[in-house]
Amino acid sequence: MTLISLDSELRPSGNAFVLSGKSFESETIEKLVFRPVGDQKYIIEDVAFIDCNVDSNVAVIRKGVTLKNVIFDNLVCKKPFEISAEAVLDNVVIKGNENPAMVWIRNQHEDRSEEIEFPDTTLDVSEYVGELSITGIPVDSVVRNSDLHIVIKSSWLDEIDWKDLGFSPLSYWKLMAKKVSAAKCAEGIFSLPPKSGKNYERSMSELELLKDNGFV
């Protein structure tokens, strides 16, 4: 098995390291990590990862990285694919059936004060089936599958009478609303609870309550 090191694929350009115009298909990648140090910038543009396996199961993208026109199609990674909401995402596509196992996007710094100008389409996860957690980027810039990915608002914590409507004290949807609030965001996008979970049926019934009451 030949391991590909993405570090060796990066090329210096001014004050940035660039990976551009490459397609990796059915390759085994040592690790998928773009983590700039200090004032470093990484630019990943017009790149596709198709049916690739991350050998270390480490996939992390941090602030200082620009992803533009990048596709991750069936990226085999058993740990969460972590992406900083402070990275620049411009027309990024993630798709696959639980590959990666989870897509987790959140602010890298809790006290983020820097304003980011987001493109019209940051991310397309409409063909991703798996655990999804997105906070820190505008939900209307994300192309999603509304049958699988639910927009959840932190304001629900005050707007919904959870007890009166018959929600469980440990409702999945209330817990996700708390997660959005803890991230200091107004909205987030989350996948449906796993079918293997013992409270799946209850959570789906509660989703219908949210729909019936106009929250979803």
TAZI-V378957 format. One line per field, one symbol per residue. phi: phi as a letter, one per 20 degrees, with the letter a starting at -180 (. if undefined). A space follows every 10 residues. Layout:
phi = ???
This chain:
phi = .eeeefgfef cfbmecdccb mccdcldddg bdcccfdmef cdcdclccdd ledefemdcb cdgodddcld dddleebedg eecffefedc lddcbqdlcf fbdcdbffcf dgdfedeeff cebcdfdddr fcbccncfff edeceffdcd fcdffggdee egffenffgd ggffffffff ffemcebbcc ffffffffdg ffffffffff ffemed
